[in-house]
Amino acid sequence: MPTTVVLGFILGTLCALARNSRLGWLRAVAGGYVELIRNTPLLIQAYFLIFGLSSAGLTMPIMAGAVLALVINIAPTGARGA
């Protein structure tokens, strides 16, 4: 899915910029996001996005949830070394 790679790259670039920011709170939020996502398996993230949010009332098509899970999972890979 090239869409997930492109969107993941954009989100990862934004995370890398946030981790190098002068604002402490922005560095902390980006660092927390990267550590949280890097330390949970993709299957758990996809399950939460597709089924967990639907039980909370937010429904989305399965394909949209899968793309969102992949984007969220790909993004911290580039931002980790920042």
Secondary structure, 3 states (H helix, E strand, C coil): CHHHHHHHHHHHHHHHHHHCCCCHHHHHHHHHHHHHHHCCCHHHHHHHHHHHHHHCCCCCCHHHHHHHHHHHHHHHHHHCCC
